[in-house]
Amino acid sequence: MGVVVQEAIINKQCKYLHLSSNKITSVGALILADALNDNKTLEELVLDDNRVCDDGVYSLVKTLSIKNNILKKLSLGNNGITNEGAKQLAQMIKTNKILTCLKLYQNEITDGGIQILADAIEKHNTTIEVLDLFENKLLTDLSVDSLLQMIEHTQSLKELDVSRVAA
């Protein structure tokens, strides 16, 4: 991961970094987060189908909560993220005014985590345009009211995917 960070983020100043299906763990996410600490170029980070989990989310959130970051799109689909990771992302959403797209599809977020995320977007964020919760199979009808509140009170939201959530 150190080589990828050095070459792609630091040397090449990439705007888009796609690292899906690379068995990246929370340790790799920490290395990425450290590199993004003073990010002036990377706008999109895709970490789908890895093993980032909640600990990796914590590292990324610490960096993305800092105002000097320009990351606009973050995709963390299929990473074993639970309500704890959703809570951390909600805290970041409250202060981050750059992020426009958050993809959390195929994770292990339940109604409680979705309620926390929806509340943060509804009450504290004006930039999120895309929220992808596709195939979070632990969601039920209990999330509907929170999602409707978010939709009604969020001007920026243009796309919400909650398809195929309950078995």
Buried (B, 14 or more C-beta within 10 A) or exposed (E): BEEBBEEBBEEEEBEEBBBEEBEBBBBBBBBBBBBBEEBEBBBBBBBBBBBBBBBBBBBBBBBBBBEEBEBBBBBBBBBBBBBBBBBBBBBBBBBBEEBBBBBBBBBBBBBBBBBBBBBBBBEBBEBBBBBBBBBBBBBEEEBEEBBEBBBEEBEEBEEBBBEBBEE
